[in-house]
């Protein structure tokens, strides 16, 4: 079942409406009802995909908590327009969904880096792998990657290493990982070998992946298309502190202000998390990071000799 609050064409459900009209419900501009309506389907052993823009999901926060998460019902939230949206401006930017979802018990939250990953997350969502609510956030864009690949069930709460490297690790969430790929390619030409990890899930975090990162790297950068106040970078900072890791952590994303109007590319550049901003930050950190790593290695050698 697909449910949407007056976002039928915007969320690309109009084709499904033609092919399967009995499975698509446009409930009008009533986000709270859309969420509770979805919860009703889930309680009746159906699998609802509640498709809604990130900025309008905020209106149904009470229903997400009490009607879905508290009941641990398998509602799939397809969160469209996550991150900055471009021409629609400040009222439509999806800046806060990571922040307000990751504090809710029972919710699993994911953000695919490309179209293939998005397709596989949707496939995983309907494969009885997840028992409670799942939120999949994705931007307003055509995306990259192969949308026609074979379906693959993904492990819940598991990220992936995109590129091995030395000294600095970059952790990305969602399509901004494409910026990191481009930055790493440029940095290799400057003899900077940077590691890149795609988190894929913002809740739960892949703790095995994070232990690998913080045990190997003294400098870590996070990149997300959302508010850095309370976002996935904050979640990783909490992990670092709770597990007593000592590292330099830099978070890239939207600052603590309402984003202005502009194209996605313009805003990513303005707020400092496009590929050029990543290259600039890594370049500024690299020499100090190498020096600190050498000092740490020398200290370890000294202790061994003693």
Secondary structure, DSSP 8 states (H G I E B T S, - for coil): -EEESS-TTTTT-HHHHHH-GGGEEE--S-HHHHHHHHHHHHHTT---EEEEEHHHHGGGHHHIIIIIITTT---EEEEES-B--STT-TTT-B-SHHHHHTTSTT-EEE--SSHHHHHHHHHHHTTT---S-EEEE--SS---S-TTS------TT--EEEE--SSEEEEE-GGGHHHHHHHHHHHHHTT---EEEE--EEES--HHHHHHHHHH-SEEEEEEEEESTTSHHHHHHHHHHHTT---EEEEEEE-SS---S--HHHHHHHTT-SHHHHHHHHHHHHHHHHHHHHHHHHHHHHHHH-
